[in-house]
Amino acid sequence: MVEQKRPPRNRGFYVKMKLLHKHGRLQDKSFFYRYYKWVLWLSLTLYFFSSYLISNNPQSKLTSLSKTHVSNSKSSLASRALIEFNGNNNATQLRTEHTNQGLLNNLKIFVYDLPPKYNTDWLSNERCSNHLFASEVAIHKALLTSEVRTFDPYEADFFFVPVYVSCNFSTVNGFPAIGHARPLLASAIHLISSEYPFWNRTQGSDHVFVASHDFGACFHTLEDVAIADGVAEFLKKSIILQTFGVKYKHPCQDVENVVIPPYISPESVRTTIESSPANGRRDIFAFFRGKMEVHPKNVSGRFYGRRVRTMIWRRYNGDRRFYLQRTRFPGYQSEIVRSVFCLCPLGWAPWSPRLVESVALGCVPVIIADGIRLPFADAVKWPEISLTVAEKDVGKLGMILEHVAATNLTTIQRNLRDPRIKRALLFNNQVEEGDATWQVLSALAHKLGRSYRRRTAVSSQ
């Protein structure tokens, strides 16, 4: 019995083309043969033409360079820098991280992987990553997927120490209690100096910390106590990213520092803008909502905000040009987006989250805090987008605002609409060129003289 041979399996397009030939010539010039020949010719043409376009496209070269940097970081985490959640739970988008390594002088940062008690354990409270001190969380999160991150500490210029000290919220008033900050930071430093050699070789001069509360690295809410305590001794040689900054000598900035903005959620800003009036009408002339004490000396026995807020309340409460509110309101950003001028007086410290919210929502910030040093002055031209009123001139505030409204208000508002300004003051989940974390990296790139790696490389030449 003759065994039947099964037909051979289809081995693909190449085999089919071979079967069309015998003794070096075509067996059949059928319609199908001509069809296959035409498809092959068209496919090869498109392939080579596309390859030419891609290889000669400068943007593609930039993307390839970006991918090379990512692969060199030796991490699967870094590859996720292309993915960003848009914050509205509507979509996940692919986005290349626009960190221009040329502008950042090929900066490299090693992020210590500390036990969770120093950072991520605190995230069980949702407020930890959303309140005004949350830049310590935002910067850490952005660095984890940044192109500047290196997993080889020996090629690092700086070492980021991620300790969240602002998430211990008081059960009495709900405010962050930072009495534990110094021992928690001291514990982290003991850990990294015991397990790694990098702190000891420079005494921490190339190590970076975040101190995003009232008086920065002094870690106290009240200025007189902060001044008395000063900067913790174990931090005095390090670099501090802090919201506190003044133009005069102050013990709480007696350390290498970068002034950063307070944290405002980009998602909250986006939501407010989307729900704002379509005509963009601003029907509030001057706005402030917040703590304004009728009697300036509060229960602590100290004058709050150097009496400035009390003066504003006494002088302008009842003035129809001013919309002043002393009570809390969760939707207060909807009032900012309707306002022409937003008052930003000092509180315990000179800085205020209203600075960022006003700029982000197109309201002219009126800064009333003598000697304040504002964040990222190279990127944000504060004199062109804000007003500064001396504390002693609060009584003339109405007249000053009326004068500006009649003269150069239109110019200031036009400057405020520059998207680069808003971008520079907001922290995103992933670094975007020009955003607040990028501005931090840019500031660090100007401090490479503190990099042990760079100094030793120069000395060995």
C-alpha positions, 0 to 999 in steps of 0.5 A: 500500500502506497503511503500518501505524502502530505502536502508540505506546510506553507513555509511562507512567501519565500518558498512560494516564490521558489516554487515558481521557478524551475531550471532557472526560468519561470514556469508560469506567468500567471496573474498571481505571479504578476501580483506577487511581483508587484506587491514585492516591488512596492513593499521594498520601495516603501521600506527603503523610502521610509528608512531614508526619511527616518535616518535623515529626520533630526527629530528621530535622531533626538529621540534615539539619543534620548533612548540611548540615555535611558538604556545607559541608566541601567534600569527598567524604571527609567524606560517608564519615563515615556509613560505619563498618567494625565491625572484625570484618569481619562488616558495614559499617554506616551511622552518622551521626557524632554530633558535636554541633557546639554542644558543640564551639563549631562547631570547625573543623580543617584537616588538612595533607596531608603527603607519605606519608613523614611518616605513611602510609608507616609503616603498611606495618608493621601494628603501627603502627596497633595498638600502645600509641602508635597514638593518633597514627594513630587521631586522624589517621584519625578527623579525616579523616572528621570533621564538624569537618574543613574543607578551607578553611584560612582558616576553620580554628581549628586545624591538625593536623599528622599525623606518625607518630613512634612506628612506627620499631620497633627491630630489637633489642627491637621497641620503638618507637625515637623518636630520629628524632622531632625531625628528622622533625617539624622537617622537617614544620614546615619544609615547611608553613611554606614552602608555607602562611602559617598557621604563620608568622602564629602561630608554630604556636600554633594547630597541633596535634601528637600525642606519644603516648610515655613523656614526650610532647613531650620524645621520650625513653624515659628521664626524666632524658634527657627532662628534659635535652632538654626540649620541642623549641624548635619545638614550644613554642608549639603544642598537644601531645596527649600521654599524659604528664601529672603534677600537678606542674611538669615540663619535658616538659609545659612546653607547651600540652597535652592528656593523652590515653589510650594506644591500646587497640584497640576490636576487641580489647576487644570480642573479649575481652568476647565470649569471656569467661565468660558468668556474668561471674565474676571469680576473680582477686582482684588481677592484674598481668602485665608487667615486674617486675625481681627486681633493680630496677637494670636493664642501663641502670643506672637503677631501673625504675618507681622500684622499685615493681614490684620491691616488688610482686613481692617482697612478694606473689609467692606470695600466693594473692590475687595473680596476678602474672606476669613473662612476656609473654602475647598473650591477657592481656586474658582475664586482666583480664576475670577480675580484680577489681583490676588493678594499674597501677604506673608503668613508665618513665613514670607512665601505663600502657595497663593503665589503659584496658584495666582500665576497658574490661574492668570491672576496678578499676584500682589506680593506683600512680604518684604525681602522675599526671595522668589523661586526660579528667578531666571525662568520666571521674570517676577517683576513682569508678572506681579506687583510688589507692595511694601508691608508699610504701604498696605494702607495704600493698597487700593490706590496702588491697584487702581493705578496699575489697572489704569496703566499697565495691567494689560501688559502684566496679564499678557505676560502671565499668559506665557505657558512657560511661566506656569510650567516653571512653577508646577511639579509633574509626576515626570520631569518635563522640560521647563517644569519645576523639577526641571528648574531644580535640575537646572539649578543643580547643574550650576553647582557641579563644582560640588560634584566629587566625580567632576572634581576628581576627574579634573584633578586627575587630568 
